[in-house]
Amino acid sequence: MIRSTDYLSATTLSKKTSATLDALANGDTDKLIILKNNTPKAVLLSMESYEAMEQEMEDLRLMALAMARLDSFNEKKALSHDFILEKFGA
């Protein structure tokens, strides 16, 4: 949910860059929507939020890949686990 405190003008950001970055780093806020002329122009995230978003995107990408592979899976062409162990001597 976006709160009114999540918005910050570009002017305020330029004047209070250090305090803004500290607020993100300390967890006082996890994201800020930067406004220029009262229009959203950018989003500033804490590293923790950014890394969590990156991880979630990677998880979703891998899930989509796994689902696509399941759709094209042909059991007749599959090799058993025992066959692979025997063939490669593991």
Backbone bond lengths (Angstrom), bond angles and torsions (degrees), N, CA, C in turn:
res aa  C-N    CA-C-N  psi(-1)  N-CA   C-N-CA  omega(-1)  CA-C   N-CA-C  phi
1 M - - - 1.445 - - 1.528 108.87 -
2 I 1.293 116.43 137.71 1.461 121.43 179.93 1.524 108.44 -94.98
3 R 1.329 115.17 127.27 1.464 121.66 178.56 1.526 108.76 -104.34
4 S 1.317 115.97 160.31 1.466 119.26 178.84 1.522 110.94 -62.64
5 T 1.330 117.04 -26.13 1.470 119.88 178.45 1.525 112.32 -74.65
6 D 1.330 117.27 -7.77 1.464 121.04 178.02 1.529 112.17 -81.75
7 Y 1.327 117.38 -6.93 1.461 121.44 -178.79 1.523 110.24 -98.10
8 L 1.324 115.67 141.04 1.458 121.47 178.79 1.522 108.04 -144.86
9 S 1.320 116.06 132.22 1.464 118.54 179.05 1.526 109.79 -73.80
10 A 1.313 115.11 151.93 1.466 120.32 177.76 1.527 110.24 -61.17
11 T 1.323 116.71 -34.30 1.465 120.96 178.54 1.524 110.69 -63.82
12 T 1.341 116.18 -46.61 1.467 120.12 178.51 1.522 110.66 -63.48
13 L 1.322 116.51 -40.80 1.463 119.97 178.24 1.524 110.96 -59.62
14 S 1.327 116.77 -43.63 1.469 119.22 -178.79 1.531 111.49 -67.02
15 K 1.327 117.15 -30.85 1.468 120.59 179.94 1.526 112.56 -83.23
16 K 1.335 116.80 -27.79 1.466 120.65 -174.20 1.528 111.39 -126.46
17 T 1.322 116.34 41.88 1.466 120.74 -177.11 1.525 112.11 -58.41
18 S 1.315 116.86 -48.55 1.464 120.52 -176.93 1.526 111.43 -62.27
19 A 1.318 117.40 -46.85 1.469 121.19 179.78 1.522 110.92 -64.33
20 T 1.321 116.51 -37.17 1.465 120.72 179.15 1.521 110.64 -65.59
21 L 1.325 116.51 -45.90 1.465 120.15 178.53 1.525 111.37 -64.38
22 D 1.329 116.73 -37.37 1.469 120.17 176.41 1.525 110.93 -63.33
23 A 1.331 117.51 -41.80 1.470 121.15 179.21 1.522 110.64 -61.61
24 L 1.318 116.94 -39.07 1.468 120.57 177.02 1.527 110.58 -68.34
25 A 1.313 117.19 -44.72 1.467 121.60 -177.75 1.528 111.80 -66.74
26 N 1.337 117.01 -35.48 1.466 121.52 -178.37 1.521 113.37 -81.75
27 G 1.321 117.16 -8.01 1.453 120.10 -179.64 1.520 113.94 85.03
28 D 1.332 117.34 9.83 1.466 119.62 176.66 1.524 110.59 -63.39
29 T 1.315 115.45 -30.35 1.462 122.38 173.90 1.523 106.96 -147.71
30 D 1.323 117.04 154.68 1.469 118.56 179.94 1.516 112.38 -109.22
31 K 1.339 116.41 -13.80 1.463 119.66 178.34 1.519 109.53 -155.18
32 L 1.317 115.15 152.08 1.456 122.03 174.40 1.518 108.56 -136.65
33 I 1.308 115.55 135.21 1.461 121.32 175.49 1.524 106.35 -97.23
34 I 1.302 115.97 119.85 1.458 121.48 -176.28 1.525 109.19 -89.94
35 L 1.328 115.00 126.49 1.461 121.69 -178.78 1.524 110.45 -106.22
36 K 1.312 115.00 139.55 1.460 120.87 170.47 1.516 105.93 -130.13
37 N 1.322 116.32 123.32 1.465 121.86 -174.28 1.529 110.54 55.37
38 N 1.328 115.90 41.73 1.471 124.03 178.58 1.521 114.06 61.20
39 T 1.321 116.84 21.76 1.463 121.75 178.09 1.527 108.42 -120.82
40 P 1.343 117.64 130.56 1.470 119.17 177.42 1.527 110.69 -60.15
41 K 1.337 115.73 128.55 1.464 120.81 -178.37 1.524 113.18 -120.74
42 A 1.336 117.12 -25.97 1.465 119.91 -176.39 1.524 109.34 -159.73
43 V 1.333 114.37 165.21 1.462 121.25 175.00 1.522 107.58 -124.10
44 L 1.303 115.50 133.60 1.457 122.51 177.52 1.524 107.02 -111.76
45 L 1.338 116.20 122.24 1.466 121.51 -176.25 1.517 111.12 -114.77
46 S 1.330 115.29 152.20 1.461 119.41 169.36 1.523 107.29 -69.51
47 M 1.320 116.64 157.37 1.471 119.80 178.12 1.520 110.33 -60.43
48 E 1.327 116.64 -39.30 1.465 120.65 -179.92 1.529 110.91 -61.03
49 S 1.325 116.85 -44.78 1.465 120.52 178.92 1.522 111.32 -66.10
50 Y 1.332 115.96 -41.36 1.460 120.17 179.55 1.524 110.74 -62.91
51 E 1.336 116.92 -46.69 1.464 120.42 -179.35 1.527 111.23 -64.50
52 A 1.332 117.26 -38.04 1.470 120.63 177.32 1.528 110.35 -64.57
53 M 1.333 116.75 -40.71 1.458 120.81 178.48 1.528 110.68 -65.22
54 E 1.324 117.00 -43.37 1.465 121.22 177.81 1.529 110.82 -60.44
55 Q 1.334 116.82 -43.45 1.459 121.17 -179.79 1.527 110.69 -64.60
56 E 1.325 116.31 -42.34 1.464 119.58 178.95 1.528 111.11 -64.23
57 M 1.322 117.10 -40.32 1.466 120.30 177.91 1.522 110.79 -63.91
58 E 1.330 117.48 -40.48 1.464 120.90 178.26 1.526 110.44 -65.64
59 D 1.336 116.74 -41.82 1.466 120.48 177.44 1.530 110.86 -60.48
60 L 1.325 116.57 -43.42 1.470 120.62 178.95 1.524 111.37 -65.39
61 R 1.337 116.79 -39.10 1.463 120.47 178.22 1.523 110.45 -62.92
62 L 1.329 116.45 -44.49 1.464 120.19 179.56 1.527 111.51 -66.36
63 M 1.324 117.53 -37.29 1.461 121.11 177.57 1.526 110.20 -64.30
64 A 1.320 117.46 -43.37 1.464 120.91 178.37 1.525 110.70 -63.11
65 L 1.321 117.18 -40.48 1.457 121.54 178.04 1.524 110.71 -63.73
66 A 1.329 116.96 -44.64 1.467 120.77 178.99 1.528 111.07 -62.83
67 M 1.320 116.87 -41.14 1.469 120.07 179.70 1.525 111.02 -66.52
68 A 1.322 116.76 -39.03 1.464 120.13 177.72 1.524 110.46 -64.58
69 R 1.314 116.44 -39.51 1.468 119.77 178.68 1.521 111.13 -67.76
70 L 1.320 117.40 -36.50 1.466 120.09 177.03 1.525 110.91 -63.64
71 D 1.323 116.35 -38.10 1.469 120.36 179.33 1.521 111.99 -63.55
72 S 1.326 116.89 -32.87 1.465 119.89 -177.47 1.534 112.56 -100.88
73 F 1.316 117.62 7.13 1.462 121.88 -177.78 1.523 110.44 -67.69
74 N 1.336 115.60 131.42 1.463 121.62 177.66 1.522 107.30 -118.31
75 E 1.316 116.00 107.23 1.462 121.23 -176.32 1.524 112.05 -60.41
76 K 1.332 117.54 -30.03 1.468 120.83 -178.93 1.530 111.79 -67.97
77 K 1.324 117.16 -27.26 1.463 120.98 179.92 1.530 112.67 -93.71
78 A 1.316 116.78 -4.87 1.464 121.10 -176.50 1.524 111.08 -74.02
79 L 1.318 115.53 148.11 1.460 122.29 176.31 1.524 108.12 -105.46
80 S 1.317 116.09 138.41 1.463 119.41 -178.42 1.525 110.62 -73.98
81 H 1.290 114.65 158.68 1.459 121.44 177.22 1.527 110.09 -60.66
82 D 1.318 116.30 -43.72 1.469 120.89 179.17 1.526 111.44 -61.38
83 F 1.325 117.47 -40.44 1.463 121.63 178.69 1.530 110.41 -61.06
84 I 1.312 116.74 -45.55 1.467 121.12 -179.36 1.528 110.27 -63.67
85 L 1.320 116.82 -43.63 1.468 119.91 178.37 1.524 111.14 -61.05
86 E 1.317 116.09 -42.98 1.466 120.77 -179.73 1.526 110.97 -66.18
87 K 1.323 116.40 -44.89 1.460 121.16 -176.35 1.532 112.23 -65.49
88 F 1.317 116.85 -39.29 1.457 120.02 -174.81 1.524 113.01 -103.99
89 G 1.313 116.30 8.69 1.459 121.18 172.25 1.509 115.83 63.53
90 A 1.279 117.19 31.01 1.475 118.87 -179.67 1.505 111.31 -87.03
